[in-house]
Amino acid sequence: MTTQPPSAGARQLDTTNAGLVLKELTVADARTYYHILDRNRAHLSRYGDYQDEADATPAWATDHLSRPAPDRFGIWLDHHLIGRVDLVHAAPPRYGLGYWLSHDAVGRGYATTACSTLIDYARTQHGATDIYAGVTHGNHRSVALLQRLGFQPVADFDTYTRFHLGLDPKASPIHKS
């Protein structure tokens, strides 16, 4: 795992897991972000997605994190960057959800906790009514994660399945892990 404290002054969302936080990824995190991408090239692209990340160079990481993205968070465990989760502002109050974890962090509930935290944030801070996520065919772990969070499949395409979660903006947090 890549060790570096998350960038100072970045927004942080605490989770229900001790030591696991979501912290806004900024250009100050580019070096750390590149290192995690470099170690996970095969893992990120094994289903045909995240190809830009799998092909990343240090310059790409710097350029990518220099571009504005309203809700792009690193998943940090005890100051180690272990993945990323994004709230995609597609058509508010409807949002998209994207996420990935380092190969050495899967299977421990970190992605479920990170996604649950970001969904709660979307509901409470943005008034989100719907969250969508696409899962490439064959990625059974990601399907299971979304199902644990209450997502349902709503459309099947050539390479992926779209999932949907309806939200009640007044409901209490999900907090499943």
Contacts in CASP RR format, 6 or more apart in sequence:
PFRMAT RR
TARGET T0000
AUTHOR 0000-0000-0000
METHOD contacts of the structure
MODEL  1
MTTQPPSAGARQLDTTNAGLVLKELTVADARTYYHILDRNRAHLSRYGDY
QDEADATPAWATDHLSRPAPDRFGIWLDHHLIGRVDLVHAAPPRYGLGYW
LSHDAVGRGYATTACSTLIDYARTQHGATDIYAGVTHGNHRSVALLQRLG
FQPVADFDTYTRFHLGLDPKASPIHKS
1 36 0 8 1.000
1 77 0 8 1.000
1 80 0 8 1.000
1 81 0 8 1.000
1 82 0 8 1.000
1 102 0 8 1.000
1 104 0 8 1.000
1 105 0 8 1.000
2 32 0 8 1.000
2 35 0 8 1.000
2 36 0 8 1.000
2 39 0 8 1.000
2 80 0 8 1.000
2 81 0 8 1.000
3 79 0 8 1.000
3 80 0 8 1.000
4 29 0 8 1.000
4 31 0 8 1.000
4 32 0 8 1.000
4 79 0 8 1.000
4 81 0 8 1.000
5 79 0 8 1.000
6 12 0 8 1.000
6 21 0 8 1.000
6 23 0 8 1.000
6 24 0 8 1.000
6 29 0 8 1.000
6 74 0 8 1.000
6 76 0 8 1.000
6 79 0 8 1.000
6 81 0 8 1.000
7 23 0 8 1.000
7 24 0 8 1.000
7 25 0 8 1.000
7 26 0 8 1.000
7 28 0 8 1.000
7 29 0 8 1.000
8 28 0 8 1.000
10 23 0 8 1.000
10 24 0 8 1.000
10 25 0 8 1.000
10 26 0 8 1.000
10 28 0 8 1.000
11 23 0 8 1.000
11 24 0 8 1.000
11 73 0 8 1.000
12 21 0 8 1.000
12 22 0 8 1.000
12 23 0 8 1.000
12 24 0 8 1.000
13 21 0 8 1.000
13 22 0 8 1.000
13 23 0 8 1.000
13 73 0 8 1.000
13 117 0 8 1.000
13 118 0 8 1.000
13 121 0 8 1.000
14 21 0 8 1.000
14 117 0 8 1.000
15 21 0 8 1.000
15 22 0 8 1.000
15 113 0 8 1.000
15 114 0 8 1.000
15 116 0 8 1.000
15 117 0 8 1.000
16 113 0 8 1.000
16 116 0 8 1.000
16 117 0 8 1.000
16 175 0 8 1.000
16 177 0 8 1.000
17 109 0 8 1.000
17 110 0 8 1.000
17 113 0 8 1.000
17 177 0 8 1.000
19 76 0 8 1.000
19 77 0 8 1.000
19 78 0 8 1.000
20 75 0 8 1.000
20 76 0 8 1.000
20 77 0 8 1.000
20 110 0 8 1.000
20 113 0 8 1.000
20 114 0 8 1.000
21 76 0 8 1.000
22 73 0 8 1.000
22 74 0 8 1.000
22 75 0 8 1.000
22 76 0 8 1.000
22 85 0 8 1.000
22 114 0 8 1.000
22 117 0 8 1.000
22 118 0 8 1.000
23 73 0 8 1.000
23 74 0 8 1.000
23 76 0 8 1.000
24 72 0 8 1.000
24 73 0 8 1.000
24 74 0 8 1.000
25 33 0 8 1.000
25 65 0 8 1.000
25 72 0 8 1.000
25 73 0 8 1.000
25 74 0 8 1.000
25 84 0 8 1.000
26 65 0 8 1.000
27 62 0 8 1.000
27 65 0 8 1.000
27 66 0 8 1.000
29 65 0 8 1.000
29 74 0 8 1.000
29 81 0 8 1.000
30 58 0 8 1.000
30 61 0 8 1.000
30 62 0 8 1.000
30 64 0 8 1.000
30 65 0 8 1.000
30 66 0 8 1.000
31 58 0 8 1.000
31 61 0 8 1.000
32 81 0 8 1.000
33 61 0 8 1.000
33 64 0 8 1.000
33 65 0 8 1.000
33 81 0 8 1.000
34 56 0 8 1.000
34 57 0 8 1.000
34 58 0 8 1.000
34 60 0 8 1.000
34 61 0 8 1.000
34 62 0 8 1.000
36 81 0 8 1.000
36 82 0 8 1.000
36 83 0 8 1.000
36 102 0 8 1.000
37 44 0 8 1.000
37 53 0 8 1.000
37 54 0 8 1.000
37 56 0 8 1.000
37 61 0 8 1.000
38 56 0 8 1.000
39 102 0 8 1.000
39 103 0 8 1.000
40 53 0 8 1.000
40 54 0 8 1.000
40 100 0 8 1.000
40 102 0 8 1.000
40 103 0 8 1.000
41 54 0 8 1.000
41 55 0 8 1.000
42 54 0 8 1.000
43 102 0 8 1.000
43 103 0 8 1.000
44 50 0 8 1.000
44 53 0 8 1.000
44 54 0 8 1.000
44 100 0 8 1.000
45 51 0 8 1.000
45 53 0 8 1.000
45 54 0 8 1.000
47 136 0 8 1.000
47 137 0 8 1.000
47 138 0 8 1.000
47 139 0 8 1.000
48 136 0 8 1.000
48 159 0 8 1.000
49 136 0 8 1.000
49 160 0 8 1.000
50 100 0 8 1.000
52 60 0 8 1.000
52 64 0 8 1.000
53 100 0 8 1.000
56 64 0 8 1.000
65 72 0 8 1.000
69 86 0 8 1.000
70 87 0 8 1.000
70 89 0 8 1.000
71 86 0 8 1.000
71 87 0 8 1.000
71 88 0 8 1.000
71 89 0 8 1.000
71 118 0 8 1.000
71 121 0 8 1.000
71 122 0 8 1.000
72 84 0 8 1.000
72 86 0 8 1.000
73 84 0 8 1.000
73 85 0 8 1.000
73 86 0 8 1.000
73 114 0 8 1.000
73 118 0 8 1.000
74 81 0 8 1.000
74 83 0 8 1.000
74 84 0 8 1.000
74 85 0 8 1.000
75 81 0 8 1.000
75 82 0 8 1.000
75 83 0 8 1.000
75 84 0 8 1.000
75 85 0 8 1.000
75 99 0 8 1.000
75 101 0 8 1.000
75 105 0 8 1.000
75 110 0 8 1.000
75 111 0 8 1.000
75 114 0 8 1.000
76 82 0 8 1.000
77 105 0 8 1.000
77 110 0 8 1.000
81 102 0 8 1.000
82 101 0 8 1.000
82 102 0 8 1.000
82 104 0 8 1.000
82 105 0 8 1.000
82 110 0 8 1.000
83 99 0 8 1.000
83 100 0 8 1.000
83 101 0 8 1.000
83 102 0 8 1.000
83 105 0 8 1.000
83 114 0 8 1.000
84 98 0 8 1.000
84 99 0 8 1.000
84 100 0 8 1.000
85 97 0 8 1.000
85 98 0 8 1.000
85 99 0 8 1.000
85 111 0 8 1.000
85 114 0 8 1.000
85 115 0 8 1.000
85 118 0 8 1.000
86 96 0 8 1.000
86 97 0 8 1.000
86 98 0 8 1.000
86 99 0 8 1.000
87 95 0 8 1.000
87 96 0 8 1.000
87 97 0 8 1.000
87 118 0 8 1.000
87 121 0 8 1.000
87 122 0 8 1.000
87 126 0 8 1.000
88 95 0 8 1.000
88 96 0 8 1.000
88 97 0 8 1.000
88 98 0 8 1.000
89 95 0 8 1.000
90 96 0 8 1.000
90 132 0 8 1.000
92 126 0 8 1.000
92 127 0 8 1.000
92 128 0 8 1.000
93 126 0 8 1.000
93 127 0 8 1.000
93 128 0 8 1.000
93 129 0 8 1.000
93 130 0 8 1.000
93 169 0 8 1.000
94 128 0 8 1.000
94 129 0 8 1.000
94 130 0 8 1.000
94 131 0 8 1.000
94 132 0 8 1.000
95 122 0 8 1.000
95 126 0 8 1.000
95 128 0 8 1.000
95 130 0 8 1.000
95 131 0 8 1.000
95 132 0 8 1.000
96 131 0 8 1.000
96 132 0 8 1.000
96 133 0 8 1.000
97 115 0 8 1.000
97 118 0 8 1.000
97 119 0 8 1.000
97 131 0 8 1.000
97 132 0 8 1.000
97 133 0 8 1.000
98 133 0 8 1.000
98 134 0 8 1.000
99 111 0 8 1.000
99 114 0 8 1.000
99 115 0 8 1.000
100 111 0 8 1.000
101 110 0 8 1.000
101 111 0 8 1.000
106 141 0 8 1.000
107 141 0 8 1.000
109 177 0 8 1.000
111 145 0 8 1.000
112 145 0 8 1.000
112 148 0 8 1.000
112 149 0 8 1.000
112 176 0 8 1.000
112 177 0 8 1.000
113 177 0 8 1.000
115 145 0 8 1.000
115 149 0 8 1.000
116 149 0 8 1.000
116 173 0 8 1.000
116 174 0 8 1.000
116 175 0 8 1.000
116 176 0 8 1.000
116 177 0 8 1.000
119 128 0 8 1.000
119 131 0 8 1.000
119 149 0 8 1.000
119 165 0 8 1.000
119 167 0 8 1.000
119 174 0 8 1.000
120 173 0 8 1.000
120 174 0 8 1.000
120 175 0 8 1.000
122 128 0 8 1.000
122 131 0 8 1.000
122 167 0 8 1.000
123 167 0 8 1.000
123 168 0 8 1.000
123 169 0 8 1.000
123 171 0 8 1.000
123 173 0 8 1.000
124 169 0 8 1.000
124 173 0 8 1.000
127 167 0 8 1.000
127 169 0 8 1.000
128 167 0 8 1.000
128 169 0 8 1.000
129 166 0 8 1.000
129 167 0 8 1.000
129 169 0 8 1.000
130 164 0 8 1.000
130 165 0 8 1.000
130 166 0 8 1.000
130 167 0 8 1.000
131 151 0 8 1.000
131 164 0 8 1.000
131 165 0 8 1.000
131 166 0 8 1.000
131 167 0 8 1.000
132 154 0 8 1.000
132 162 0 8 1.000
132 163 0 8 1.000
132 164 0 8 1.000
132 165 0 8 1.000
133 146 0 8 1.000
133 151 0 8 1.000
133 162 0 8 1.000
133 163 0 8 1.000
133 165 0 8 1.000
134 160 0 8 1.000
134 161 0 8 1.000
134 162 0 8 1.000
134 163 0 8 1.000
135 142 0 8 1.000
135 143 0 8 1.000
135 146 0 8 1.000
135 160 0 8 1.000
135 161 0 8 1.000
135 163 0 8 1.000
136 142 0 8 1.000
136 159 0 8 1.000
136 160 0 8 1.000
137 159 0 8 1.000
137 160 0 8 1.000
137 161 0 8 1.000
143 161 0 8 1.000
143 163 0 8 1.000
146 163 0 8 1.000
146 165 0 8 1.000
148 176 0 8 1.000
149 165 0 8 1.000
149 174 0 8 1.000
149 176 0 8 1.000
150 165 0 8 1.000
151 163 0 8 1.000
151 164 0 8 1.000
151 165 0 8 1.000
152 163 0 8 1.000
152 164 0 8 1.000
152 165 0 8 1.000
153 161 0 8 1.000
153 162 0 8 1.000
153 163 0 8 1.000
153 164 0 8 1.000
154 162 0 8 1.000
154 163 0 8 1.000
154 164 0 8 1.000
155 161 0 8 1.000
155 162 0 8 1.000
156 162 0 8 1.000
END
